[in-house]
């Protein structure tokens, strides 16, 4: 695994942690908790585009989703 991370220059990000904001996003965009966590981590790390086949994540206005 470490070879893959090194060879492809993968950066592992820690999840953004704010329980109140997490609940807010779950409710506002009707997301599962794991999708809300991904969306918030992207938002707070400046990630604007996400590759996903999950249709729910497309409801998040600050993310551009590509398949």
PDB file with SEQRES, HELIX, SHEET and CRYST1 records, atoms N, CA, C and O in Angstrom:
SEQRES   1 A   67  UNK UNK UNK UNK UNK UNK UNK UNK UNK UNK UNK UNK UNK          
SEQRES   2 A   67  UNK UNK UNK UNK UNK UNK UNK UNK UNK UNK UNK UNK UNK          
SEQRES   3 A   67  UNK UNK UNK UNK UNK UNK UNK UNK UNK UNK UNK UNK UNK          
SEQRES   4 A   67  UNK UNK UNK UNK UNK UNK UNK UNK UNK UNK UNK UNK UNK          
SEQRES   5 A   67  UNK UNK UNK UNK UNK UNK UNK UNK UNK UNK UNK UNK UNK          
SEQRES   6 A   67  UNK UNK                                                      
HELIX    1 AA1 UNK A    2  UNK A    7  1                                   6    
HELIX    2 AA2 UNK A   19  UNK A   29  1                                  11    
HELIX    3 AA3 UNK A   33  UNK A   45  1                                  13    
HELIX    4 AA4 UNK A   55  UNK A   59  5                                   5    
SHEET    1 AA1 2 UNK A  49  UNK A  51  0                                        
SHEET    2 AA1 2 UNK A  64  UNK A  66  1                                        
CRYST1    1.000    1.000    1.000  90.00  90.00  90.00 P 1           1          
ATOM      1  N   UNK A   1       0.819  -1.193   0.000  1.00  0.00           N  
ATOM      2  CA  UNK A   1       0.000   0.000   0.000  1.00  0.00           C  
ATOM      3  C   UNK A   1       0.868   1.264   0.000  1.00  0.00           C  
ATOM      4  O   UNK A   1       0.584   2.206  -0.740  1.00  0.00           O  
ATOM      5  N   UNK A   2       1.901   1.292   0.807  1.00  0.00           N  
ATOM      6  CA  UNK A   2       2.756   2.480   0.860  1.00  0.00           C  
ATOM      7  C   UNK A   2       3.393   2.779  -0.483  1.00  0.00           C  
ATOM      8  O   UNK A   2       3.599   3.943  -0.828  1.00  0.00           O  
ATOM      9  N   UNK A   3       3.712   1.728  -1.254  1.00  0.00           N  
ATOM     10  CA  UNK A   3       4.281   1.936  -2.574  1.00  0.00           C  
ATOM     11  C   UNK A   3       3.306   2.642  -3.488  1.00  0.00           C  
ATOM     12  O   UNK A   3       3.693   3.533  -4.246  1.00  0.00           O  
ATOM     13  N   UNK A   4       2.039   2.252  -3.424  1.00  0.00           N  
ATOM     14  CA  UNK A   4       0.997   2.897  -4.225  1.00  0.00           C  
ATOM     15  C   UNK A   4       0.884   4.369  -3.863  1.00  0.00           C  
ATOM     16  O   UNK A   4       0.847   5.229  -4.743  1.00  0.00           O  
ATOM     17  N   UNK A   5       0.830   4.655  -2.592  1.00  0.00           N  
ATOM     18  CA  UNK A   5       0.706   6.038  -2.121  1.00  0.00           C  
ATOM     19  C   UNK A   5       1.905   6.861  -2.577  1.00  0.00           C  
ATOM     20  O   UNK A   5       1.746   7.992  -3.037  1.00  0.00           O  
ATOM     21  N   UNK A   6       3.073   6.311  -2.454  1.00  0.00           N  
ATOM     22  CA  UNK A   6       4.294   7.011  -2.865  1.00  0.00           C  
ATOM     23  C   UNK A   6       4.369   7.167  -4.383  1.00  0.00           C  
ATOM     24  O   UNK A   6       4.635   8.256  -4.891  1.00  0.00           O  
ATOM     25  N   UNK A   7       4.129   6.060  -5.106  1.00  0.00           N  
ATOM     26  CA  UNK A   7       4.258   6.078  -6.564  1.00  0.00           C  
ATOM     27  C   UNK A   7       3.273   7.032  -7.240  1.00  0.00           C  
ATOM     28  O   UNK A   7       3.615   7.685  -8.226  1.00  0.00           O  
ATOM     29  N   UNK A   8       2.071   7.110  -6.718  1.00  0.00           N  
ATOM     30  CA  UNK A   8       1.048   7.957  -7.337  1.00  0.00           C  
ATOM     31  C   UNK A   8       0.893   9.300  -6.625  1.00  0.00           C  
ATOM     32  O   UNK A   8      -0.023  10.067  -6.922  1.00  0.00           O  
ATOM     33  N   UNK A   9       1.787   9.572  -5.693  1.00  0.00           N  
ATOM     34  CA  UNK A   9       1.800  10.843  -4.964  1.00  0.00           C  
ATOM     35  C   UNK A   9       0.430  11.163  -4.362  1.00  0.00           C  
ATOM     36  O   UNK A   9      -0.088  12.270  -4.508  1.00  0.00           O  
ATOM     37  N   UNK A  10      -0.143  10.163  -3.681  1.00  0.00           N  
ATOM     38  CA  UNK A  10      -1.442  10.296  -3.032  1.00  0.00           C  
ATOM     39  C   UNK A  10      -1.257  11.017  -1.701  1.00  0.00           C  
ATOM     40  O   UNK A  10      -0.341  10.708  -0.939  1.00  0.00           O  
ATOM     41  N   UNK A  11      -2.127  11.970  -1.433  1.00  0.00           N  
ATOM     42  CA  UNK A  11      -2.122  12.665  -0.146  1.00  0.00           C  
ATOM     43  C   UNK A  11      -3.338  12.206   0.647  1.00  0.00           C  
ATOM     44  O   UNK A  11      -4.466  12.297   0.163  1.00  0.00           O  
ATOM     45  N   UNK A  12      -3.119  11.721   1.843  1.00  0.00           N  
ATOM     46  CA  UNK A  12      -4.206  11.285   2.709  1.00  0.00           C  
ATOM     47  C   UNK A  12      -4.606  12.471   3.583  1.00  0.00           C  
ATOM     48  O   UNK A  12      -3.775  13.035   4.295  1.00  0.00           O  
ATOM     49  N   UNK A  13      -5.875  12.842   3.526  1.00  0.00           N  
ATOM     50  CA  UNK A  13      -6.384  13.967   4.317  1.00  0.00           C  
ATOM     51  C   UNK A  13      -7.157  13.456   5.519  1.00  0.00           C  
ATOM     52  O   UNK A  13      -7.860  12.449   5.438  1.00  0.00           O  
ATOM     53  N   UNK A  14      -7.023  14.149   6.615  1.00  0.00           N  
ATOM     54  CA  UNK A  14      -7.851  13.842   7.787  1.00  0.00           C  
ATOM     55  C   UNK A  14      -9.247  14.407   7.554  1.00  0.00           C  
ATOM     56  O   UNK A  14      -9.405  15.461   6.938  1.00  0.00           O  
ATOM     57  N   UNK A  15     -10.252  13.700   8.050  1.00  0.00           N  
ATOM     58  CA  UNK A  15     -11.624  14.193   7.944  1.00  0.00           C  
ATOM     59  C   UNK A  15     -11.774  15.499   8.700  1.00  0.00           C  
ATOM     60  O   UNK A  15     -11.168  15.701   9.752  1.00  0.00           O  
ATOM     61  N   UNK A  16     -12.585  16.376   8.151  1.00  0.00           N  
ATOM     62  CA  UNK A  16     -12.957  17.598   8.858  1.00  0.00           C  
ATOM     63  C   UNK A  16     -13.937  17.193   9.952  1.00  0.00           C  
ATOM     64  O   UNK A  16     -14.858  16.418   9.692  1.00  0.00           O  
ATOM     65  N   UNK A  17     -13.761  17.694  11.156  1.00  0.00           N  
ATOM     66  CA  UNK A  17     -14.576  17.278  12.292  1.00  0.00           C  
ATOM     67  C   UNK A  17     -15.332  18.454  12.905  1.00  0.00           C  
ATOM     68  O   UNK A  17     -14.733  19.306  13.562  1.00  0.00           O  
ATOM     69  N   UNK A  18     -16.632  18.498  12.694  1.00  0.00           N  
ATOM     70  CA  UNK A  18     -17.509  19.440  13.378  1.00  0.00           C  
ATOM     71  C   UNK A  18     -18.895  18.798  13.411  1.00  0.00           C  
ATOM     72  O   UNK A  18     -19.634  18.871  12.429  1.00  0.00           O  
ATOM     73  N   UNK A  19     -19.253  18.171  14.533  1.00  0.00           N  
ATOM     74  CA  UNK A  19     -20.517  17.433  14.615  1.00  0.00           C  
ATOM     75  C   UNK A  19     -21.748  18.272  14.276  1.00  0.00           C  
ATOM     76  O   UNK A  19     -22.677  17.772  13.642  1.00  0.00           O  
ATOM     77  N   UNK A  20     -21.768  19.525  14.684  1.00  0.00           N  
ATOM     78  CA  UNK A  20     -22.924  20.378  14.396  1.00  0.00           C  
ATOM     79  C   UNK A  20     -23.059  20.631  12.896  1.00  0.00           C  
ATOM     80  O   UNK A  20     -24.158  20.556  12.347  1.00  0.00           O  
ATOM     81  N   UNK A  21     -21.956  20.925  12.244  1.00  0.00           N  
ATOM     82  CA  UNK A  21     -21.987  21.164  10.808  1.00  0.00           C  
ATOM     83  C   UNK A  21     -22.320  19.868  10.058  1.00  0.00           C  
ATOM     84  O   UNK A  21     -23.002  19.901   9.034  1.00  0.00           O  
ATOM     85  N   UNK A  22     -21.847  18.752  10.557  1.00  0.00           N  
ATOM     86  CA  UNK A  22     -22.149  17.457   9.947  1.00  0.00           C  
ATOM     87  C   UNK A  22     -23.659  17.201   9.954  1.00  0.00           C  
ATOM     88  O   UNK A  22     -24.226  16.828   8.927  1.00  0.00           O  
ATOM     89  N   UNK A  23     -24.300  17.396  11.081  1.00  0.00           N  
ATOM     90  CA  UNK A  23     -25.750  17.197  11.188  1.00  0.00           C  
ATOM     91  C   UNK A  23     -26.485  18.175  10.273  1.00  0.00           C  
ATOM     92  O   UNK A  23     -27.465  17.809   9.624  1.00  0.00           O  
ATOM     93  N   UNK A  24     -26.017  19.398  10.226  1.00  0.00           N  
ATOM     94  CA  UNK A  24     -26.616  20.422   9.360  1.00  0.00           C  
ATOM     95  C   UNK A  24     -26.586  19.992   7.884  1.00  0.00           C  
ATOM     96  O   UNK A  24     -27.581  20.133   7.175  1.00  0.00           O  
ATOM     97  N   UNK A  25     -25.457  19.476   7.435  1.00  0.00           N  
ATOM     98  CA  UNK A  25     -25.308  19.050   6.040  1.00  0.00           C  
ATOM     99  C   UNK A  25     -26.131  17.783   5.762  1.00  0.00           C  
ATOM    100  O   UNK A  25     -26.724  17.647   4.691  1.00  0.00           O  
ATOM    101  N   UNK A  26     -26.163  16.877   6.712  1.00  0.00           N  
ATOM    102  CA  UNK A  26     -26.992  15.670   6.561  1.00  0.00           C  
ATOM    103  C   UNK A  26     -28.441  16.065   6.319  1.00  0.00           C  
ATOM    104  O   UNK A  26     -29.089  15.542   5.413  1.00  0.00           O  
ATOM    105  N   UNK A  27     -28.940  16.976   7.117  1.00  0.00           N  
ATOM    106  CA  UNK A  27     -30.339  17.408   7.008  1.00  0.00           C  
ATOM    107  C   UNK A  27     -30.584  18.242   5.750  1.00  0.00           C  
ATOM    108  O   UNK A  27     -31.562  18.021   5.036  1.00  0.00           O  
ATOM    109  N   UNK A  28     -29.710  19.183   5.485  1.00  0.00           N  
ATOM    110  CA  UNK A  28     -29.921  20.120   4.376  1.00  0.00           C  
ATOM    111  C   UNK A  28     -29.903  19.434   3.009  1.00  0.00           C  
ATOM    112  O   UNK A  28     -30.672  19.804   2.122  1.00  0.00           O  
ATOM    113  N   UNK A  29     -29.029  18.435   2.834  1.00  0.00           N  
ATOM    114  CA  UNK A  29     -28.859  17.816   1.523  1.00  0.00           C  
ATOM    115  C   UNK A  29     -29.303  16.354   1.496  1.00  0.00           C  
ATOM    116  O   UNK A  29     -29.083  15.646   0.513  1.00  0.00           O  
ATOM    117  N   UNK A  30     -29.936  15.906   2.597  1.00  0.00           N  
ATOM    118  CA  UNK A  30     -30.455  14.534   2.701  1.00  0.00           C  
ATOM    119  C   UNK A  30     -29.359  13.511   2.370  1.00  0.00           C  
ATOM    120  O   UNK A  30     -29.522  12.663   1.494  1.00  0.00           O  
ATOM    121  N   UNK A  31     -28.249  13.616   3.090  1.00  0.00           N  
ATOM    122  CA  UNK A  31     -27.096  12.755   2.845  1.00  0.00           C  
ATOM    123  C   UNK A  31     -26.922  11.740   3.967  1.00  0.00           C  
ATOM    124  O   UNK A  31     -27.297  11.984   5.113  1.00  0.00           O  
ATOM    125  N   UNK A  32     -26.349  10.603   3.612  1.00  0.00           N  
ATOM    126  CA  UNK A  32     -25.891   9.652   4.616  1.00  0.00           C  
ATOM    127  C   UNK A  32     -24.711  10.298   5.351  1.00  0.00           C  
ATOM    128  O   UNK A  32     -24.003  11.120   4.770  1.00  0.00           O  
ATOM    129  N   UNK A  33     -24.494   9.941   6.604  1.00  0.00           N  
ATOM    130  CA  UNK A  33     -23.391  10.556   7.357  1.00  0.00           C  
ATOM    131  C   UNK A  33     -22.030  10.464   6.665  1.00  0.00           C  
ATOM    132  O   UNK A  33     -21.255  11.420   6.697  1.00  0.00           O  
ATOM    133  N   UNK A  34     -21.734   9.325   6.042  1.00  0.00           N  
ATOM    134  CA  UNK A  34     -20.422   9.210   5.384  1.00  0.00           C  
ATOM    135  C   UNK A  34     -20.302  10.166   4.197  1.00  0.00           C  
ATOM    136  O   UNK A  34     -19.231  10.727   3.968  1.00  0.00           O  
ATOM    137  N   UNK A  35     -21.377  10.359   3.445  1.00  0.00           N  
ATOM    138  CA  UNK A  35     -21.329  11.310   2.326  1.00  0.00           C  
ATOM    139  C   UNK A  35     -21.210  12.744   2.822  1.00  0.00           C  
ATOM    140  O   UNK A  35     -20.504  13.557   2.227  1.00  0.00           O  
ATOM    141  N   UNK A  36     -21.897  13.047   3.906  1.00  0.00           N  
ATOM    142  CA  UNK A  36     -21.791  14.387   4.486  1.00  0.00           C  
ATOM    143  C   UNK A  36     -20.366  14.655   4.967  1.00  0.00           C  
ATOM    144  O   UNK A  36     -19.851  15.762   4.814  1.00  0.00           O  
ATOM    145  N   UNK A  37     -19.740  13.642   5.545  1.00  0.00           N  
ATOM    146  CA  UNK A  37     -18.359  13.792   6.015  1.00  0.00           C  
ATOM    147  C   UNK A  37     -17.409  14.042   4.852  1.00  0.00           C  
ATOM    148  O   UNK A  37     -16.514  14.881   4.952  1.00  0.00           O  
ATOM    149  N   UNK A  38     -17.596  13.328   3.759  1.00  0.00           N  
ATOM    150  CA  UNK A  38     -16.778  13.528   2.563  1.00  0.00           C  
ATOM    151  C   UNK A  38     -16.983  14.941   2.020  1.00  0.00           C  
ATOM    152  O   UNK A  38     -16.019  15.632   1.691  1.00  0.00           O  
ATOM    153  N   UNK A  39     -18.244  15.364   1.928  1.00  0.00           N  
ATOM    154  CA  UNK A  39     -18.558  16.697   1.394  1.00  0.00           C  
ATOM    155  C   UNK A  39     -17.930  17.796   2.253  1.00  0.00           C  
ATOM    156  O   UNK A  39     -17.366  18.751   1.719  1.00  0.00           O  
ATOM    157  N   UNK A  40     -18.024  17.669   3.560  1.00  0.00           N  
ATOM    158  CA  UNK A  40     -17.449  18.687   4.449  1.00  0.00           C  
ATOM    159  C   UNK A  40     -15.921  18.699   4.394  1.00  0.00           C  
ATOM    160  O   UNK A  40     -15.302  19.762   4.427  1.00  0.00           O  
ATOM    161  N   UNK A  41     -15.326  17.528   4.311  1.00  0.00           N  
ATOM    162  CA  UNK A  41     -13.871  17.476   4.203  1.00  0.00           C  
ATOM    163  C   UNK A  41     -13.422  18.169   2.921  1.00  0.00           C  
ATOM    164  O   UNK A  41     -12.454  18.929   2.926  1.00  0.00           O  
ATOM    165  N   UNK A  42     -14.128  17.905   1.825  1.00  0.00           N  
ATOM    166  CA  UNK A  42     -13.805  18.583   0.564  1.00  0.00           C  
ATOM    167  C   UNK A  42     -13.954  20.098   0.709  1.00  0.00           C  
ATOM    168  O   UNK A  42     -13.075  20.860   0.306  1.00  0.00           O  
ATOM    169  N   UNK A  43     -15.062  20.517   1.284  1.00  0.00           N  
ATOM    170  CA  UNK A  43     -15.338  21.954   1.441  1.00  0.00           C  
ATOM    171  C   UNK A  43     -14.221  22.646   2.220  1.00  0.00           C  
ATOM    172  O   UNK A  43     -13.741  23.705   1.814  1.00  0.00           O  
ATOM    173  N   UNK A  44     -13.814  22.059   3.323  1.00  0.00           N  
ATOM    174  CA  UNK A  44     -12.837  22.713   4.196  1.00  0.00           C  
ATOM    175  C   UNK A  44     -11.390  22.499   3.764  1.00  0.00           C  
ATOM    176  O   UNK A  44     -10.484  23.131   4.307  1.00  0.00           O  
ATOM    177  N   UNK A  45     -11.165  21.627   2.808  1.00  0.00           N  
ATOM    178  CA  UNK A  45      -9.816  21.409   2.263  1.00  0.00           C  
ATOM    179  C   UNK A  45      -9.658  22.054   0.885  1.00  0.00           C  
ATOM    180  O   UNK A  45      -8.606  21.935   0.257  1.00  0.00           O  
ATOM    181  N   UNK A  46     -10.709  22.740   0.417  1.00  0.00           N  
ATOM    182  CA  UNK A  46     -10.620  23.445  -0.861  1.00  0.00           C  
ATOM    183  C   UNK A  46     -10.741  22.537  -2.077  1.00  0.00           C  
ATOM    184  O   UNK A  46     -10.307  22.901  -3.169  1.00  0.00           O  
ATOM    185  N   UNK A  47     -11.327  21.360  -1.896  1.00  0.00           N  
ATOM    186  CA  UNK A  47     -11.522  20.426  -3.010  1.00  0.00           C  
ATOM    187  C   UNK A  47     -12.863  20.732  -3.651  1.00  0.00           C  
ATOM    188  O   UNK A  47     -13.897  20.677  -2.984  1.00  0.00           O  
ATOM    189  N   UNK A  48     -12.859  21.054  -4.937  1.00  0.00           N  
ATOM    190  CA  UNK A  48     -14.080  21.465  -5.623  1.00  0.00           C  
ATOM    191  C   UNK A  48     -14.661  20.385  -6.522  1.00  0.00           C  
ATOM    192  O   UNK A  48     -15.846  20.439  -6.850  1.00  0.00           O  
ATOM    193  N   UNK A  49     -13.857  19.402  -6.931  1.00  0.00           N  
ATOM    194  CA  UNK A  49     -14.299  18.355  -7.845  1.00  0.00           C  
ATOM    195  C   UNK A  49     -14.042  16.999  -7.213  1.00  0.00           C  
ATOM    196  O   UNK A  49     -12.982  16.748  -6.640  1.00  0.00           O  
ATOM    197  N   UNK A  50     -15.049  16.124  -7.333  1.00  0.00           N  
ATOM    198  CA  UNK A  50     -14.979  14.805  -6.717  1.00  0.00           C  
ATOM    199  C   UNK A  50     -15.416  13.757  -7.730  1.00  0.00           C  
ATOM    200  O   UNK A  50     -16.425  13.943  -8.411  1.00  0.00           O  
ATOM    201  N   UNK A  51     -14.687  12.674  -7.840  1.00  0.00           N  
ATOM    202  CA  UNK A  51     -15.093  11.557  -8.689  1.00  0.00           C  
ATOM    203  C   UNK A  51     -15.942  10.616  -7.846  1.00  0.00           C  
ATOM    204  O   UNK A  51     -15.476  10.089  -6.835  1.00  0.00           O  
ATOM    205  N   UNK A  52     -17.196  10.404  -8.264  1.00  0.00           N  
ATOM    206  CA  UNK A  52     -18.099   9.547  -7.505  1.00  0.00           C  
ATOM    207  C   UNK A  52     -19.226   9.054  -8.395  1.00  0.00           C  
ATOM    208  O   UNK A  52     -19.673   9.762  -9.298  1.00  0.00           O  
ATOM    209  N   UNK A  53     -19.684   7.832  -8.134  1.00  0.00           N  
ATOM    210  CA  UNK A  53     -20.856   7.297  -8.806  1.00  0.00           C  
ATOM    211  C   UNK A  53     -22.092   7.430  -7.914  1.00  0.00           C  
ATOM    212  O   UNK A  53     -23.180   6.993  -8.288  1.00  0.00           O  
ATOM    213  N   UNK A  54     -21.925   8.027  -6.746  1.00  0.00           N  
ATOM    214  CA  UNK A  54     -23.017   8.194  -5.789  1.00  0.00           C  
ATOM    215  C   UNK A  54     -23.860   9.401  -6.185  1.00  0.00           C  
ATOM    216  O   UNK A  54     -23.388  10.537  -6.150  1.00  0.00           O  
ATOM    217  N   UNK A  55     -25.091   9.151  -6.555  1.00  0.00           N  
ATOM    218  CA  UNK A  55     -25.991  10.224  -7.004  1.00  0.00           C  
ATOM    219  C   UNK A  55     -26.283  11.230  -5.894  1.00  0.00           C  
ATOM    220  O   UNK A  55     -26.497  12.409  -6.176  1.00  0.00           O  
ATOM    221  N   UNK A  56     -26.296  10.791  -4.652  1.00  0.00           N  
ATOM    222  CA  UNK A  56     -26.638  11.684  -3.529  1.00  0.00           C  
ATOM    223  C   UNK A  56     -25.657  12.844  -3.400  1.00  0.00           C  
ATOM    224  O   UNK A  56     -26.056  13.965  -3.082  1.00  0.00           O  
ATOM    225  N   UNK A  57     -24.409  12.586  -3.640  1.00  0.00           N  
ATOM    226  CA  UNK A  57     -23.378  13.614  -3.463  1.00  0.00           C  
ATOM    227  C   UNK A  57     -23.561  14.758  -4.464  1.00  0.00           C  
ATOM    228  O   UNK A  57     -23.046  15.858  -4.261  1.00  0.00           O  
ATOM    229  N   UNK A  58     -24.295  14.490  -5.538  1.00  0.00           N  
ATOM    230  CA  UNK A  58     -24.556  15.533  -6.535  1.00  0.00           C  
ATOM    231  C   UNK A  58     -25.460  16.641  -5.999  1.00  0.00           C  
ATOM    232  O   UNK A  58     -25.565  17.699  -6.620  1.00  0.00           O  
ATOM    233  N   UNK A  59     -26.104  16.422  -4.874  1.00  0.00           N  
ATOM    234  CA  UNK A  59     -26.959  17.453  -4.265  1.00  0.00           C  
ATOM    235  C   UNK A  59     -26.152  18.517  -3.516  1.00  0.00           C  
ATOM    236  O   UNK A  59     -26.708  19.534  -3.102  1.00  0.00           O  
ATOM    237  N   UNK A  60     -24.890  18.298  -3.345  1.00  0.00           N  
ATOM    238  CA  UNK A  60     -24.033  19.224  -2.590  1.00  0.00           C  
ATOM    239  C   UNK A  60     -23.608  20.346  -3.526  1.00  0.00           C  
ATOM    240  O   UNK A  60     -22.895  20.098  -4.498  1.00  0.00           O  
ATOM    241  N   UNK A  61     -24.036  21.582  -3.250  1.00  0.00           N  
ATOM    242  CA  UNK A  61     -23.804  22.676  -4.188  1.00  0.00           C  
ATOM    243  C   UNK A  61     -22.348  23.096  -4.372  1.00  0.00           C  
ATOM    244  O   UNK A  61     -22.010  23.658  -5.413  1.00  0.00           O  
ATOM    245  N   UNK A  62     -21.492  22.846  -3.414  1.00  0.00           N  
ATOM    246  CA  UNK A  62     -20.105  23.302  -3.549  1.00  0.00           C  
ATOM    247  C   UNK A  62     -19.198  22.241  -4.205  1.00  0.00           C  
ATOM    248  O   UNK A  62     -17.989  22.445  -4.314  1.00  0.00           O  
ATOM    249  N   UNK A  63     -19.777  21.117  -4.638  1.00  0.00           N  
ATOM    250  CA  UNK A  63     -18.981  20.075  -5.273  1.00  0.00           C  
ATOM    251  C   UNK A  63     -19.416  19.859  -6.721  1.00  0.00           C  
ATOM    252  O   UNK A  63     -20.606  19.780  -7.025  1.00  0.00           O  
ATOM    253  N   UNK A  64     -18.433  19.766  -7.596  1.00  0.00           N  
ATOM    254  CA  UNK A  64     -18.679  19.319  -8.961  1.00  0.00           C  
ATOM    255  C   UNK A  64     -18.343  17.820  -8.936  1.00  0.00           C  
ATOM    256  O   UNK A  64     -17.248  17.430  -8.530  1.00  0.00           O  
ATOM    257  N   UNK A  65     -19.292  16.989  -9.374  1.00  0.00           N  
ATOM    258  CA  UNK A  65     -19.108  15.554  -9.335  1.00  0.00           C  
ATOM    259  C   UNK A  65     -18.910  15.020 -10.748  1.00  0.00           C  
ATOM    260  O   UNK A  65     -19.698  15.297 -11.652  1.00  0.00           O  
ATOM    261  N   UNK A  66     -17.841  14.249 -10.914  1.00  0.00           N  
ATOM    262  CA  UNK A  66     -17.599  13.624 -12.206  1.00  0.00           C  
ATOM    263  C   UNK A  66     -17.597  12.113 -12.002  1.00  0.00           C  
ATOM    264  O   UNK A  66     -17.104  11.623 -10.986  1.00  0.00           O  
ATOM    265  N   UNK A  67     -18.151  11.372 -12.968  1.00  0.00           N  
ATOM    266  CA  UNK A  67     -18.161   9.907 -12.823  1.00  0.00           C  
ATOM    267  C   UNK A  67     -16.810   9.293 -13.147  1.00  0.00           C  
ATOM    268  O   UNK A  67     -16.653   8.074 -13.073  1.00  0.00           O  
TER     269      UNK A  67                                                      
END                                                                             
